[in-house]
Amino acid sequence: MSKYVKELMMDQLRSDLDGSRSVLIVDLKDLDAIGEYQLRRDLRKKSIRLRVLKNSLARRVFAEMGLEGLSQFLEGPSAIAWGGEGVAELAKEVSNQVKTLKKPVIKGGAVDGMVVGPQQVEEITKLPSREALIAEVLALVLGPARQVLSLLSSPATTLIGQLEARGKADGEEAAPST
């Protein structure tokens, strides 16, 4: 293969990844054409892209991107998966497809530029989505404010009743001491 063709392939990989720092390396060995078509189709529905790599060229591109650690996973047939809503969705969908087809293997990947092995990828699949985490944080932040608003918006009689009960309780505490 000529140097020009290699440069074109590397440029294509760079532009495809477009600065993506979360990728998974997958081994598609022993996957037949129908299985690969189904894998690509199902991933495409989730906006996840899959591309077969030439390992030596991928090593160069990953080194330029600061992902040199991915080169340890570039042995034998390799494909790269990236995209989707976030890294948790990417890992979940690829992992689900691997379990369904039983042939591809997740070799490893990178999460926001940090290299992870197959065990860590499996742990990532157990994480909630980014939106779910944001919702949990907002619920924790808004909890106290919601309680104050509910007290302020309660009918005046309920508020007066609470104040009277408090007054009686304070009166009872003061009575035994005299």
ROVEXLO-636062 format. One line per field, with one value per atom (N, C-alpha, C, O): residue number from 1; residue in three letters; chain; atom name; y negated, x, z negated. Coordinates in steps of 0.05 Angstrom, whole numbers. Layout:
// residues N
k: NUM	...;
r: ALA	...;
c: A	...;
a: CA	...;
yy: Y	...;
xx: X	...;
zz: Z	...;
END
This chain:
// residues 178
k: 1	1	1	1	2	2	2	2	3	3	3	3	4	4	4	4	5	5	5	5	6	6	6	6	7	7	7	7	8	8	8	8	9	9	9	9	10	10	10	10	11	11	11	11	12	12	12	12	13	13	13	13	14	14	14	14	15	15	15	15	16	16	16	16	17	17	17	17	18	18	18	18	19	19	19	19	20	20	20	20	21	21	21	21	22	22	22	22	23	23	23	23	24	24	24	24	25	25	25	25	26	26	26	26	27	27	27	27	28	28	28	28	29	29	29	29	30	30	30	30	31	31	31	31	32	32	32	32	33	33	33	33	34	34	34	34	35	35	35	35	36	36	36	36	37	37	37	37	38	38	38	38	39	39	39	39	40	40	40	40	41	41	41	41	42	42	42	42	43	43	43	43	44	44	44	44	45	45	45	45	46	46	46	46	47	47	47	47	48	48	48	48	49	49	49	49	50	50	50	50	51	51	51	51	52	52	52	52	53	53	53	53	54	54	54	54	55	55	55	55	56	56	56	56	57	57	57	57	58	58	58	58	59	59	59	59	60	60	60	60	61	61	61	61	62	62	62	62	63	63	63	63	64	64	64	64	65	65	65	65	66	66	66	66	67	67	67	67	68	68	68	68	69	69	69	69	70	70	70	70	71	71	71	71	72	72	72	72	73	73	73	73	74	74	74	74	75	75	75	75	76	76	76	76	77	77	77	77	78	78	78	78	79	79	79	79	80	80	80	80	81	81	81	81	82	82	82	82	83	83	83	83	84	84	84	84	85	85	85	85	86	86	86	86	87	87	87	87	88	88	88	88	89	89	89	89	90	90	90	90	91	91	91	91	92	92	92	92	93	93	93	93	94	94	94	94	95	95	95	95	96	96	96	96	97	97	97	97	98	98	98	98	99	99	99	99	100	100	100	100	101	101	101	101	102	102	102	102	103	103	103	103	104	104	104	104	105	105	105	105	106	106	106	106	107	107	107	107	108	108	108	108	109	109	109	109	110	110	110	110	111	111	111	111	112	112	112	112	113	113	113	113	114	114	114	114	115	115	115	115	116	116	116	116	117	117	117	117	118	118	118	118	119	119	119	119	120	120	120	120	121	121	121	121	122	122	122	122	123	123	123	123	124	124	124	124	125	125	125	125	126	126	126	126	127	127	127	127	128	128	128	128	129	129	129	129	130	130	130	130	131	131	131	131	132	132	132	132	133	133	133	133	134	134	134	134	135	135	135	135	136	136	136	136	137	137	137	137	138	138	138	138	139	139	139	139	140	140	140	140	141	141	141	141	142	142	142	142	143	143	143	143	144	144	144	144	145	145	145	145	146	146	146	146	147	147	147	147	148	148	148	148	149	149	149	149	150	150	150	150	151	151	151	151	152	152	152	152	153	153	153	153	154	154	154	154	155	155	155	155	156	156	156	156	157	157	157	157	158	158	158	158	159	159	159	159	160	160	160	160	161	161	161	161	162	162	162	162	163	163	163	163	164	164	164	164	165	165	165	165	166	166	166	166	167	167	167	167	168	168	168	168	169	169	169	169	170	170	170	170	171	171	171	171	172	172	172	172	173	173	173	173	174	174	174	174	175	175	175	175	176	176	176	176	177	177	177	177	178	178	178	178;
r: MET	MET	MET	MET	SER	SER	SER	SER	LYS	LYS	LYS	LYS	TYR	TYR	TYR	TYR	VAL	VAL	VAL	VAL	LYS	LYS	LYS	LYS	GLU	GLU	GLU	GLU	LEU	LEU	LEU	LEU	MET	MET	MET	MET	MET	MET	MET	MET	ASP	ASP	ASP	ASP	GLN	GLN	GLN	GLN	LEU	LEU	LEU	LEU	ARG	ARG	ARG	ARG	SER	SER	SER	SER	ASP	ASP	ASP	ASP	LEU	LEU	LEU	LEU	ASP	ASP	ASP	ASP	GLY	GLY	GLY	GLY	SER	SER	SER	SER	ARG	ARG	ARG	ARG	SER	SER	SER	SER	VAL	VAL	VAL	VAL	LEU	LEU	LEU	LEU	ILE	ILE	ILE	ILE	VAL	VAL	VAL	VAL	ASP	ASP	ASP	ASP	LEU	LEU	LEU	LEU	LYS	LYS	LYS	LYS	ASP	ASP	ASP	ASP	LEU	LEU	LEU	LEU	ASP	ASP	ASP	ASP	ALA	ALA	ALA	ALA	ILE	ILE	ILE	ILE	GLY	GLY	GLY	GLY	GLU	GLU	GLU	GLU	TYR	TYR	TYR	TYR	GLN	GLN	GLN	GLN	LEU	LEU	LEU	LEU	ARG	ARG	ARG	ARG	ARG	ARG	ARG	ARG	ASP	ASP	ASP	ASP	LEU	LEU	LEU	LEU	ARG	ARG	ARG	ARG	LYS	LYS	LYS	LYS	LYS	LYS	LYS	LYS	SER	SER	SER	SER	ILE	ILE	ILE	ILE	ARG	ARG	ARG	ARG	LEU	LEU	LEU	LEU	ARG	ARG	ARG	ARG	VAL	VAL	VAL	VAL	LEU	LEU	LEU	LEU	LYS	LYS	LYS	LYS	ASN	ASN	ASN	ASN	SER	SER	SER	SER	LEU	LEU	LEU	LEU	ALA	ALA	ALA	ALA	ARG	ARG	ARG	ARG	ARG	ARG	ARG	ARG	VAL	VAL	VAL	VAL	PHE	PHE	PHE	PHE	ALA	ALA	ALA	ALA	GLU	GLU	GLU	GLU	MET	MET	MET	MET	GLY	GLY	GLY	GLY	LEU	LEU	LEU	LEU	GLU	GLU	GLU	GLU	GLY	GLY	GLY	GLY	LEU	LEU	LEU	LEU	SER	SER	SER	SER	GLN	GLN	GLN	GLN	PHE	PHE	PHE	PHE	LEU	LEU	LEU	LEU	GLU	GLU	GLU	GLU	GLY	GLY	GLY	GLY	PRO	PRO	PRO	PRO	SER	SER	SER	SER	ALA	ALA	ALA	ALA	ILE	ILE	ILE	ILE	ALA	ALA	ALA	ALA	TRP	TRP	TRP	TRP	GLY	GLY	GLY	GLY	GLY	GLY	GLY	GLY	GLU	GLU	GLU	GLU	GLY	GLY	GLY	GLY	VAL	VAL	VAL	VAL	ALA	ALA	ALA	ALA	GLU	GLU	GLU	GLU	LEU	LEU	LEU	LEU	ALA	ALA	ALA	ALA	LYS	LYS	LYS	LYS	GLU	GLU	GLU	GLU	VAL	VAL	VAL	VAL	SER	SER	SER	SER	ASN	ASN	ASN	ASN	GLN	GLN	GLN	GLN	VAL	VAL	VAL	VAL	LYS	LYS	LYS	LYS	THR	THR	THR	THR	LEU	LEU	LEU	LEU	LYS	LYS	LYS	LYS	LYS	LYS	LYS	LYS	PRO	PRO	PRO	PRO	VAL	VAL	VAL	VAL	ILE	ILE	ILE	ILE	LYS	LYS	LYS	LYS	GLY	GLY	GLY	GLY	GLY	GLY	GLY	GLY	ALA	ALA	ALA	ALA	VAL	VAL	VAL	VAL	ASP	ASP	ASP	ASP	GLY	GLY	GLY	GLY	MET	MET	MET	MET	VAL	VAL	VAL	VAL	VAL	VAL	VAL	VAL	GLY	GLY	GLY	GLY	PRO	PRO	PRO	PRO	GLN	GLN	GLN	GLN	GLN	GLN	GLN	GLN	VAL	VAL	VAL	VAL	GLU	GLU	GLU	GLU	GLU	GLU	GLU	GLU	ILE	ILE	ILE	ILE	THR	THR	THR	THR	LYS	LYS	LYS	LYS	LEU	LEU	LEU	LEU	PRO	PRO	PRO	PRO	SER	SER	SER	SER	ARG	ARG	ARG	ARG	GLU	GLU	GLU	GLU	ALA	ALA	ALA	ALA	LEU	LEU	LEU	LEU	ILE	ILE	ILE	ILE	ALA	ALA	ALA	ALA	GLU	GLU	GLU	GLU	VAL	VAL	VAL	VAL	LEU	LEU	LEU	LEU	ALA	ALA	ALA	ALA	LEU	LEU	LEU	LEU	VAL	VAL	VAL	VAL	LEU	LEU	LEU	LEU	GLY	GLY	GLY	GLY	PRO	PRO	PRO	PRO	ALA	ALA	ALA	ALA	ARG	ARG	ARG	ARG	GLN	GLN	GLN	GLN	VAL	VAL	VAL	VAL	LEU	LEU	LEU	LEU	SER	SER	SER	SER	LEU	LEU	LEU	LEU	LEU	LEU	LEU	LEU	SER	SER	SER	SER	SER	SER	SER	SER	PRO	PRO	PRO	PRO	ALA	ALA	ALA	ALA	THR	THR	THR	THR	THR	THR	THR	THR	LEU	LEU	LEU	LEU	ILE	ILE	ILE	ILE	GLY	GLY	GLY	GLY	GLN	GLN	GLN	GLN	LEU	LEU	LEU	LEU	GLU	GLU	GLU	GLU	ALA	ALA	ALA	ALA	ARG	ARG	ARG	ARG	GLY	GLY	GLY	GLY	LYS	LYS	LYS	LYS	ALA	ALA	ALA	ALA	ASP	ASP	ASP	ASP	GLY	GLY	GLY	GLY	GLU	GLU	GLU	GLU	GLU	GLU	GLU	GLU	ALA	ALA	ALA	ALA	ALA	ALA	ALA	ALA	PRO	PRO	PRO	PRO	SER	SER	SER	SER	THR	THR	THR	THR;
c: A	A	A	A	A	A	A	A	A	A	A	A	A	A	A	A	A	A	A	A	A	A	A	A	A	A	A	A	A	A	A	A	A	A	A	A	A	A	A	A	A	A	A	A	A	A	A	A	A	A	A	A	A	A	A	A	A	A	A	A	A	A	A	A	A	A	A	A	A	A	A	A	A	A	A	A	A	A	A	A	A	A	A	A	A	A	A	A	A	A	A	A	A	A	A	A	A	A	A	A	A	A	A	A	A	A	A	A	A	A	A	A	A	A	A	A	A	A	A	A	A	A	A	A	A	A	A	A	A	A	A	A	A	A	A	A	A	A	A	A	A	A	A	A	A	A	A	A	A	A	A	A	A	A	A	A	A	A	A	A	A	A	A	A	A	A	A	A	A	A	A	A	A	A	A	A	A	A	A	A	A	A	A	A	A	A	A	A	A	A	A	A	A	A	A	A	A	A	A	A	A	A	A	A	A	A	A	A	A	A	A	A	A	A	A	A	A	A	A	A	A	A	A	A	A	A	A	A	A	A	A	A	A	A	A	A	A	A	A	A	A	A	A	A	A	A	A	A	A	A	A	A	A	A	A	A	A	A	A	A	A	A	A	A	A	A	A	A	A	A	A	A	A	A	A	A	A	A	A	A	A	A	A	A	A	A	A	A	A	A	A	A	A	A	A	A	A	A	A	A	A	A	A	A	A	A	A	A	A	A	A	A	A	A	A	A	A	A	A	A	A	A	A	A	A	A	A	A	A	A	A	A	A	A	A	A	A	A	A	A	A	A	A	A	A	A	A	A	A	A	A	A	A	A	A	A	A	A	A	A	A	A	A	A	A	A	A	A	A	A	A	A	A	A	A	A	A	A	A	A	A	A	A	A	A	A	A	A	A	A	A	A	A	A	A	A	A	A	A	A	A	A	A	A	A	A	A	A	A	A	A	A	A	A	A	A	A	A	A	A	A	A	A	A	A	A	A	A	A	A	A	A	A	A	A	A	A	A	A	A	A	A	A	A	A	A	A	A	A	A	A	A	A	A	A	A	A	A	A	A	A	A	A	A	A	A	A	A	A	A	A	A	A	A	A	A	A	A	A	A	A	A	A	A	A	A	A	A	A	A	A	A	A	A	A	A	A	A	A	A	A	A	A	A	A	A	A	A	A	A	A	A	A	A	A	A	A	A	A	A	A	A	A	A	A	A	A	A	A	A	A	A	A	A	A	A	A	A	A	A	A	A	A	A	A	A	A	A	A	A	A	A	A	A	A	A	A	A	A	A	A	A	A	A	A	A	A	A	A	A	A	A	A	A	A	A	A	A	A	A	A	A	A	A	A	A	A	A	A	A	A	A	A	A	A	A	A	A	A	A	A	A	A	A	A	A	A	A	A	A	A	A	A	A	A	A	A	A	A	A	A	A	A	A	A	A	A	A	A	A	A	A	A	A	A	A	A	A	A	A	A	A	A	A	A	A	A	A	A	A	A	A	A	A	A	A	A	A	A	A	A	A	A	A	A	A	A	A	A	A	A	A	A	A	A	A	A	A	A	A	A	A	A	A	A	A	A	A	A	A	A	A	A	A	A	A	A	A	A	A	A	A	A	A	A	A	A	A	A	A	A	A;
a: N	CA	C	O	N	CA	C	O	N	CA	C	O	N	CA	C	O	N	CA	C	O	N	CA	C	O	N	CA	C	O	N	CA	C	O	N	CA	C	O	N	CA	C	O	N	CA	C	O	N	CA	C	O	N	CA	C	O	N	CA	C	O	N	CA	C	O	N	CA	C	O	N	CA	C	O	N	CA	C	O	N	CA	C	O	N	CA	C	O	N	CA	C	O	N	CA	C	O	N	CA	C	O	N	CA	C	O	N	CA	C	O	N	CA	C	O	N	CA	C	O	N	CA	C	O	N	CA	C	O	N	CA	C	O	N	CA	C	O	N	CA	C	O	N	CA	C	O	N	CA	C	O	N	CA	C	O	N	CA	C	O	N	CA	C	O	N	CA	C	O	N	CA	C	O	N	CA	C	O	N	CA	C	O	N	CA	C	O	N	CA	C	O	N	CA	C	O	N	CA	C	O	N	CA	C	O	N	CA	C	O	N	CA	C	O	N	CA	C	O	N	CA	C	O	N	CA	C	O	N	CA	C	O	N	CA	C	O	N	CA	C	O	N	CA	C	O	N	CA	C	O	N	CA	C	O	N	CA	C	O	N	CA	C	O	N	CA	C	O	N	CA	C	O	N	CA	C	O	N	CA	C	O	N	CA	C	O	N	CA	C	O	N	CA	C	O	N	CA	C	O	N	CA	C	O	N	CA	C	O	N	CA	C	O	N	CA	C	O	N	CA	C	O	N	CA	C	O	N	CA	C	O	N	CA	C	O	N	CA	C	O	N	CA	C	O	N	CA	C	O	N	CA	C	O	N	CA	C	O	N	CA	C	O	N	CA	C	O	N	CA	C	O	N	CA	C	O	N	CA	C	O	N	CA	C	O	N	CA	C	O	N	CA	C	O	N	CA	C	O	N	CA	C	O	N	CA	C	O	N	CA	C	O	N	CA	C	O	N	CA	C	O	N	CA	C	O	N	CA	C	O	N	CA	C	O	N	CA	C	O	N	CA	C	O	N	CA	C	O	N	CA	C	O	N	CA	C	O	N	CA	C	O	N	CA	C	O	N	CA	C	O	N	CA	C	O	N	CA	C	O	N	CA	C	O	N	CA	C	O	N	CA	C	O	N	CA	C	O	N	CA	C	O	N	CA	C	O	N	CA	C	O	N	CA	C	O	N	CA	C	O	N	CA	C	O	N	CA	C	O	N	CA	C	O	N	CA	C	O	N	CA	C	O	N	CA	C	O	N	CA	C	O	N	CA	C	O	N	CA	C	O	N	CA	C	O	N	CA	C	O	N	CA	C	O	N	CA	C	O	N	CA	C	O	N	CA	C	O	N	CA	C	O	N	CA	C	O	N	CA	C	O	N	CA	C	O	N	CA	C	O	N	CA	C	O	N	CA	C	O	N	CA	C	O	N	CA	C	O	N	CA	C	O	N	CA	C	O	N	CA	C	O	N	CA	C	O	N	CA	C	O	N	CA	C	O	N	CA	C	O	N	CA	C	O	N	CA	C	O	N	CA	C	O	N	CA	C	O	N	CA	C	O	N	CA	C	O	N	CA	C	O	N	CA	C	O	N	CA	C	O	N	CA	C	O	N	CA	C	O	N	CA	C	O	N	CA	C	O	N	CA	C	O	N	CA	C	O	N	CA	C	O	N	CA	C	O	N	CA	C	O	N	CA	C	O	N	CA	C	O	N	CA	C	O	N	CA	C	O	N	CA	C	O	N	CA	C	O	N	CA	C	O	N	CA	C	O	N	CA	C	O	N	CA	C	O	N	CA	C	O	N	CA	C	O	N	CA	C	O;
yy: 23	0	-25	-26	-44	-67	-86	-85	-103	-122	-141	-148	-148	-166	-154	-167	-128	-114	-112	-115	-106	-104	-131	-132	-153	-179	-185	-197	-177	-181	-165	-175	-141	-124	-137	-137	-147	-159	-185	-190	-201	-225	-219	-233	-197	-189	-181	-188	-166	-158	-182	-184	-201	-225	-241	-249	-244	-259	-244	-256	-217	-202	-205	-209	-203	-205	-233	-238	-253	-281	-289	-303	-281	-289	-273	-280	-252	-236	-223	-211	-225	-215	-190	-178	-181	-156	-137	-141	-115	-95	-67	-64	-47	-19	-4	-9	13	30	58	69	68	93	112	103	138	159	172	184	169	180	208	217	220	246	266	266	284	305	295	311	270	260	261	249	274	277	251	232	249	225	216	193	235	229	217	197	229	219	192	175	187	161	140	117	147	129	122	98	142	137	119	101	124	108	79	61	75	47	34	10	48	36	28	6	46	40	17	1	16	-6	-32	-53	-31	-55	-68	-92	-51	-61	-78	-96	-72	-87	-108	-119	-115	-135	-127	-144	-101	-91	-81	-66	-89	-81	-59	-58	-42	-20	-20	-22	-18	-18	2	2	18	37	21	3	29	14	30	54	15	25	18	-6	37	32	13	-5	16	-1	-30	-48	-35	-63	-74	-97	-57	-65	-73	-92	-58	-65	-93	-109	-101	-128	-149	-169	-144	-164	-166	-189	-144	-145	-159	-174	-155	-169	-199	-215	-208	-236	-248	-271	-231	-240	-238	-247	-228	-225	-200	-198	-180	-155	-132	-111	-135	-115	-88	-67	-89	-65	-46	-22	-55	-38	-18	2	-24	-6	22	41	25	52	69	94	57	73	78	91	67	69	93	90	116	141	158	160	168	184	166	141	178	161	143	151	117	97	79	72	70	50	30	37	6	-14	-23	-26	-27	-37	-63	-66	-83	-109	-122	-113	-142	-157	-151	-143	-156	-151	-175	-196	-172	-194	-200	-223	-180	-183	-157	-137	-157	-133	-110	-87	-116	-94	-81	-56	-97	-86	-70	-49	-80	-67	-39	-19	-39	-13	6	30	-4	13	25	49	9	19	39	60	33	52	78	100	75	99	116	140	103	118	133	156	120	133	156	177	153	175	199	221	193	215	229	253	213	224	241	264	231	245	266	285	264	284	288	306	272	275	252	257	227	206	204	214	193	190	161	149	149	122	125	137	113	114	93	99	70	48	22	23	0	-26	-49	-46	-72	-97	-111	-113	-122	-138	-165	-169	-185	-212	-214	-229	-198	-198	-179	-176	-166	-148	-119	-111	-104	-77	-58	-59	-42	-22	5	7	26	53	64	49	89	100	102	100	106	107	80	78	59	32	25	11	34	29	42	30	66	80	65	64	53	37	11	2	0	-24	-18	-36	6	13	12	10	14	14	-14	-18	-34	-62	-72	-64	-90	-102	-122	-130	-129	-148	-175	-181	-192	-219	-234	-249	-232	-246	-236	-253	-210	-200	-211	-218	-213	-225	-254	-263	-269	-297	-300	-318	-283	-284	-278	-291	-259	-253	-277	-283	-290	-313	-335	-348	-340	-361	-355	-373	-330	-322	-328	-337	-322	-327	-357	-366	-373	-402	-414	-432	-406	-418	-407	-419	-386	-374	-394	-398	-407	-426	-450	-459	-460	-482	-473	-489	-449	-439	-437	-443	-429	-428	-456	-459	-475	-502	-513	-525	-509	-518	-504	-517	-479	-466	-477	-479	-484	-497	-524	-532	-540	-567	-566	-584	-547	-546	-531	-529	-520	-507	-527	-551	-519	-538	-551	-540	-575	-590	-576	-578	-562	-548	-526	-522	-513	-492	-505	-494	-528	-542	-551	-549	-562	-572	-548	-550	-526	-502	-493	-484	-494	-485	-504	-495	-530	-550	-546	-548	-541	-536	-511	-511	-490	-466	-470	-459	-486	-492	-508	-504	-527	-544	-527	-532	-508	-491	-474	-469	-464	-447	-463	-453	-488	-505	-512	-513	-516	-521	-498	-502	-474	-450	-446	-437	-452	-449	-470	-464	-494	-515	-510	-517	-498	-494	-476	-484	-453	-437	-450	-443	-468	-481	-502	-509	-512	-532	-520	-535;
xx: 17	0	18	38	11	28	25	5	45	45	21	9	14	-9	-35	-51	-39	-63	-64	-86	-42	-41	-48	-63	-38	-44	-74	-86	-85	-114	-130	-150	-122	-136	-134	-153	-110	-106	-123	-135	-123	-140	-169	-184	-178	-206	-213	-234	-195	-199	-199	-216	-181	-181	-207	-218	-216	-241	-265	-284	-265	-287	-289	-311	-266	-266	-272	-284	-263	-269	-265	-281	-242	-235	-249	-248	-263	-277	-257	-237	-261	-242	-253	-240	-277	-289	-294	-311	-278	-280	-278	-267	-287	-284	-270	-277	-252	-239	-252	-254	-261	-276	-262	-252	-263	-252	-276	-293	-278	-301	-294	-309	-273	-264	-287	-301	-290	-310	-338	-357	-342	-369	-375	-360	-396	-402	-414	-420	-418	-427	-455	-460	-472	-499	-498	-512	-482	-479	-467	-475	-447	-435	-454	-455	-470	-490	-510	-517	-520	-539	-526	-539	-501	-486	-485	-492	-476	-474	-501	-503	-522	-548	-559	-569	-556	-566	-550	-562	-524	-508	-515	-516	-520	-526	-552	-555	-571	-597	-592	-608	-571	-564	-543	-531	-538	-517	-489	-472	-484	-457	-445	-458	-421	-407	-387	-376	-383	-364	-346	-356	-320	-302	-279	-267	-273	-251	-225	-223	-205	-180	-157	-157	-139	-112	-95	-90	-86	-74	-51	-49	-33	-9	-17	-5	-37	-45	-61	-59	-77	-92	-74	-79	-52	-33	-22	-19	-16	-6	-27	-21	-51	-73	-78	-81	-79	-84	-61	-66	-37	-14	-17	-11	-26	-30	-52	-51	-72	-95	-89	-106	-66	-59	-71	-74	-78	-89	-70	-79	-45	-24	-31	-24	-43	-49	-68	-69	-83	-100	-85	-96	-59	-44	-41	-37	-44	-42	-66	-64	-88	-111	-112	-130	-93	-93	-76	-55	-85	-73	-94	-116	-88	-107	-129	-125	-150	-171	-184	-192	-185	-195	-215	-211	-235	-254	-258	-254	-265	-269	-298	-310	-310	-337	-336	-322	-351	-353	-379	-393	-386	-410	-431	-424	-456	-478	-482	-469	-499	-506	-484	-481	-469	-448	-433	-440	-413	-396	-411	-406	-429	-445	-463	-465	-476	-493	-477	-486	-454	-437	-429	-431	-419	-411	-434	-431	-457	-481	-490	-495	-491	-501	-482	-490	-456	-437	-436	-435	-438	-438	-463	-461	-486	-510	-508	-517	-496	-493	-474	-478	-453	-433	-447	-442	-463	-477	-498	-501	-511	-531	-518	-526	-496	-484	-464	-459	-453	-435	-409	-394	-403	-378	-358	-335	-367	-348	-338	-351	-315	-303	-295	-282	-301	-291	-263	-259	-244	-216	-210	-194	-221	-215	-225	-241	-216	-224	-213	-194	-225	-217	-242	-261	-241	-263	-253	-237	-261	-251	-221	-209	-208	-179	-165	-140	-178	-166	-170	-193	-149	-151	-162	-154	-181	-194	-193	-194	-192	-193	-221	-240	-224	-251	-267	-291	-253	-267	-279	-302	-264	-275	-298	-316	-296	-318	-344	-365	-341	-365	-376	-400	-358	-367	-381	-400	-372	-385	-413	-431	-418	-445	-465	-489	-456	-473	-480	-497	-466	-471	-497	-504	-511	-534	-525	-502	-544	-538	-531	-537	-520	-513	-538	-537	-560	-584	-595	-605	-593	-602	-586	-596	-559	-542	-548	-549	-553	-560	-586	-589	-606	-632	-628	-641	-611	-607	-594	-602	-575	-562	-582	-583	-598	-619	-639	-648	-647	-666	-653	-667	-628	-615	-613	-616	-607	-605	-632	-634	-652	-679	-695	-716	-687	-702	-708	-731	-688	-694	-711	-729	-706	-722	-751	-769	-755	-783	-797	-821	-783	-796	-804	-825	-786	-792	-816	-834	-817	-839	-865	-886	-864	-889	-899	-923	-881	-890	-902	-922	-889	-899	-925	-941	-929	-953	-976	-998	-971	-993	-1013	-1006	-1038	-1058	-1050	-1036	-1060	-1053	-1063	-1050	-1085	-1095	-1076	-1072	-1064	-1045	-1020	-1010	-1012	-989	-996	-980	-1020	-1029	-1031	-1024	-1042	-1044	-1017	-1014	-997	-970	-958	-945	-964	-953	-966	-953	-993	-1007	-996	-992	-992	-982	-954	-947	-938	-911	-913	-898	-932	-936	-945	-935	-963	-972	-949	-946	-933	-910	-890	-879	-885	-867	-879	-864	-906	-919	-918	-914	-920	-919	-891	-888	-871	-844	-837	-822	-849	-844	-859	-849	-883	-900	-887	-887	-875	-864	-840	-835	-827	-804	-811	-795	-837	-845	-858	-866;
zz: 0	0	0	-15	17	19	-5	-20	-8	-30	-27	-48	-3	2	-8	-21	-2	-10	-40	-52	-53	-82	-95	-114	-83	-94	-91	-109	-68	-64	-85	-96	-90	-110	-138	-153	-145	-171	-173	-194	-151	-152	-155	-169	-142	-144	-173	-183	-186	-213	-232	-250	-228	-244	-241	-261	-217	-212	-223	-232	-221	-231	-262	-273	-275	-304	-313	-334	-298	-302	-331	-343	-342	-369	-391	-414	-384	-404	-422	-413	-449	-468	-482	-499	-473	-484	-462	-445	-461	-440	-452	-474	-438	-446	-423	-400	-430	-410	-412	-434	-389	-389	-369	-349	-376	-358	-344	-358	-318	-303	-291	-274	-300	-290	-293	-313	-274	-274	-271	-274	-265	-261	-231	-215	-223	-195	-184	-199	-158	-145	-155	-159	-159	-168	-197	-203	-214	-241	-242	-257	-225	-224	-214	-224	-194	-183	-205	-209	-221	-242	-264	-275	-270	-290	-281	-297	-257	-247	-246	-253	-237	-235	-262	-266	-282	-309	-322	-336	-317	-328	-315	-328	-289	-274	-284	-284	-292	-303	-328	-334	-343	-367	-362	-381	-337	-329	-337	-343	-337	-343	-317	-302	-312	-287	-293	-315	-273	-276	-251	-229	-255	-233	-238	-260	-218	-219	-216	-199	-231	-232	-220	-220	-209	-202	-227	-231	-242	-268	-267	-284	-248	-248	-243	-255	-226	-221	-245	-251	-257	-280	-303	-318	-307	-328	-324	-343	-299	-294	-300	-313	-292	-296	-326	-336	-341	-369	-384	-403	-375	-387	-383	-401	-360	-355	-372	-380	-378	-394	-424	-440	-432	-460	-473	-497	-456	-465	-459	-449	-465	-459	-473	-462	-496	-511	-496	-503	-476	-461	-443	-434	-438	-421	-432	-417	-459	-471	-462	-464	-454	-445	-415	-405	-401	-372	-363	-350	-370	-361	-347	-357	-324	-309	-297	-296	-287	-275	-295	-317	-289	-307	-293	-270	-308	-298	-321	-345	-314	-334	-333	-312	-357	-360	-375	-395	-365	-379	-372	-354	-388	-383	-404	-427	-398	-417	-434	-430	-454	-472	-492	-501	-500	-519	-522	-509	-538	-541	-554	-547	-572	-585	-564	-564	-548	-527	-506	-497	-499	-480	-491	-477	-516	-528	-531	-526	-540	-543	-517	-516	-496	-471	-459	-449	-459	-447	-464	-453	-490	-508	-503	-502	-500	-494	-467	-465	-447	-421	-423	-410	-438	-442	-455	-447	-475	-489	-470	-472	-453	-435	-414	-408	-401	-379	-388	-373	-412	-425	-410	-417	-390	-376	-380	-386	-376	-380	-409	-427	-413	-439	-443	-425	-466	-472	-483	-504	-469	-478	-499	-517	-496	-514	-502	-483	-512	-501	-516	-531	-510	-524	-532	-517	-556	-567	-573	-591	-558	-560	-561	-576	-544	-541	-560	-557	-579	-597	-587	-583	-584	-573	-594	-618	-586	-604	-591	-566	-607	-598	-595	-601	-587	-584	-610	-609	-633	-658	-665	-675	-660	-666	-647	-655	-622	-604	-614	-613	-625	-636	-660	-664	-676	-699	-689	-702	-667	-656	-648	-649	-638	-629	-653	-648	-677	-700	-710	-727	-699	-707	-695	-673	-709	-696	-675	-673	-658	-636	-647	-670	-631	-639	-648	-668	-633	-640	-667	-682	-673	-698	-721	-742	-717	-738	-743	-766	-722	-724	-739	-756	-733	-747	-776	-793	-784	-812	-827	-849	-814	-827	-830	-851	-810	-812	-834	-848	-836	-857	-885	-903	-888	-914	-920	-943	-899	-903	-908	-925	-894	-897	-920	-927	-933	-955	-978	-984	-989	-1011	-1002	-1017	-978	-968	-964	-970	-956	-952	-979	-980	-1000	-1027	-1037	-1048	-1033	-1041	-1026	-1038	-1000	-984	-992	-992	-999	-1007	-1034	-1037	-1052	-1077	-1072	-1084	-1055	-1049	-1034	-1037	-1018	-1001	-1015	-1005	-1039	-1054	-1063	-1067	-1067	-1076	-1102	-1118	-1106	-1130	-1155	-1176	-1153	-1177	-1186	-1210	-1167	-1174	-1188	-1208	-1178	-1190	-1218	-1236	-1221	-1247	-1266	-1290	-1256	-1273	-1282	-1305	-1265	-1273	-1293	-1312	-1290	-1309	-1336	-1357	-1337	-1362	-1376	-1400	-1360	-1372	-1384	-1405	-1370	-1380	-1406	-1425	-1406	-1430	-1453	-1476	-1449	-1471	-1481	-1505	-1462	-1470	-1486	-1506	-1478	-1493	-1521	-1540	-1522	-1547	-1566	-1590	-1556	-1573	-1584	-1606	-1567	-1576	-1598	-1617	-1596	-1615	-1641	-1662	-1640	-1664	-1685	-1708	-1679	-1700	-1714	-1737	-1702	-1714	-1735	-1752	-1735	-1755	-1779	-1797;
END
